[in-house]
Every structure is written in structure tokens, then in C-alpha cells.
Amino acid sequence: MRSKERLLSRKNANRIGKINDLKPLTSSRWSGRTDLVQGDRYDARWKQLAQSGQNIHGEADFVEAYGPLSVLDAGCGTGRVAMELYRRGIDVVGVDLDERMLGTARRKAPDLSWVSGDLTTLELGRTFDAAVLAGNVMIFVLPGSEKAVLSSVANHLTTNGVLIAGFEIKPDAISLAEYDSVMSEIGMELAGRWSTWQRDPYQGQRYAVSTHRRI
Ligand SMILES: C[S@@+](CC[C@H](N)C(=O)[O-])C[C@H]1O[C@@H](n2cnc3c(N)ncnc32)[C@H](O)[C@@H]1O
């Protein structure tokens, strides 16, 4: 049943991805950076970490604990989180606007649903049990686009769906107070906050993992 649903959703996402491809994609704070490694080189760093014995799937472990049958990996990059969730039997769709990052994801896992799209205007025409913004996506979206991003991601959740985001707290990016305030404006309330994907308590650290659900 799960794999049948997965096939159907993949077909749907591929169709929607093509429609989305027709729209001009805007930029992000990620695409504009020349000092950050992209695509295959970004992916190689995670591979190195995995080879050194580190668990690079803390996000997937965290998301899986909610028991979702379907997950939107929003700002999926090279697909690290989506691929792991898919390997664990979850129906996933990865969305990103950076073709260098998505190119790596597509090469590594051609059978998964990869959508080239801007999170500010995303309309996939389907919902998910969970959506995850992993790997600092919230500090790489264009300043001022945060509400549009969170609103369109939240619109892709089922009624009881959970929106999960992990990002660094930096002076030049969205603060946790701003994040919660935007969430509240779009009808989502804080359900939990930790300082790591392993659920260490949040006590003002410079990294936060937050979950929000519809009010
Ligand atoms: C640091 S990478 C994280 C990739 C992946 N989530 C991970 O954890 O490995 C941040 C990603 O956010 C994406 N991004 C930023 N703004 C976006 C937007 N408006 N729409 C889609 N993707 C966006 C970037 O293109 C980039 O791939």
C-alpha cells in the first residue's frame, strides 16, 4: 500500500514539478554565496562525516519519530534527509531552487520526487504528514521571504501535520521570537523546541530545532 501511494505521489510531484519549472525561480541567500560548497562537494562533506563514524541522519531520526507516512523535505539541497527517509519507507518529496544541489540529488536518487521550485510560491497540490526545513534552510531564504516560505510549507501539511525546522540563531537572520511570531500569524503554534536533533533541551543555545502544529 505504502509503495503504491509512493508511486502515485511521485507521479503527481513530477507533474507538478514540471509546471513549477515554468515559473522563473527567485534566488536565496544560499544560491548567491560563492564561499559555500555546493552540489557534489556539499554532499561529499556529509559523506566524509559519515565515514568518520558520525551519524549524519539526526534529522531523519527526529522526523521518523513522529511516524509520518509522507514528508515534504523543504529546501532539500542534495537530498540527504529525503533519501534517508525514503530508505526507511516514507513517501518523500524534495523541493529546492538550486539546480546545483538538486542535480546531485537527482543523480544519486533518480527514482525519488525532486521538485525544482521556490518555497515562497510552492503549490504541489497535495499534503504531507510532516514538513522539514533541515540544514539551516530558514537562514538561507531571502530576508523578508520567511513568512511566505513558512506559509506555503504549512499549507502543504495535513490537519495534524507537523512543521519541523532546525537552524542557527544568528544576528543577521530570523530570531526564534520572530520565527514563532510568523508561525503564530499563519496559525501555527509551538509544540516543542530543542537544541539538537537528538532532543537535548533548549536553553538559549545558538541552534534550535522547533516543531509547530496548527492551532
Ligand atoms: C544548507 S542547504 C540545506 C540542504 C538540506 N536541507 C540539508 O540539510 O542537507 C540550504 C538549502 O535551502 C535552499 N533554499 C533556500 N531558499 C530557498 C527557497 N526559497 N526555495 C527553495 N529552496 C531554498 C537552498 O537552495 C539550499 O539547497
The ligand as a Gaussian input file, in Angstrom:
#p B3LYP/6-31G(d) Opt

LIG

0 1
 C       22.330000      24.425000       3.694000
 S       21.295000      23.853000       2.419000
 C       20.457000      22.517000       3.282000
 C       20.116000      21.368000       2.368000
 C       19.444000      20.166000       3.054000
 N       18.191000      20.522000       3.661000
 C       20.352000      19.509000       4.059000
 O       20.037000      19.555000       5.255000
 O       21.374000      18.938000       3.672000
 C       20.013000      25.094000       2.305000
 C       19.112000      24.882000       1.089000
 O       17.988000      25.775000       1.153000
 C       17.634000      26.049000      -0.190000
 N       16.738000      27.215000      -0.268000
 C       16.925000      28.446000       0.267000
 N       15.893000      29.243000      -0.046000
 C       15.016000      28.512000      -0.790000
 C       13.751000      28.780000      -1.402000
 N       13.182000      29.974000      -1.319000
 N       13.159000      27.791000      -2.089000
 C       13.728000      26.561000      -2.184000
 N       14.923000      26.241000      -1.630000
 C       15.562000      27.207000      -0.934000
 C       18.976000      26.282000      -0.851000
 O       18.912000      26.237000      -2.241000
 C       19.826000      25.155000      -0.232000
 O       19.855000      23.995000      -1.016000

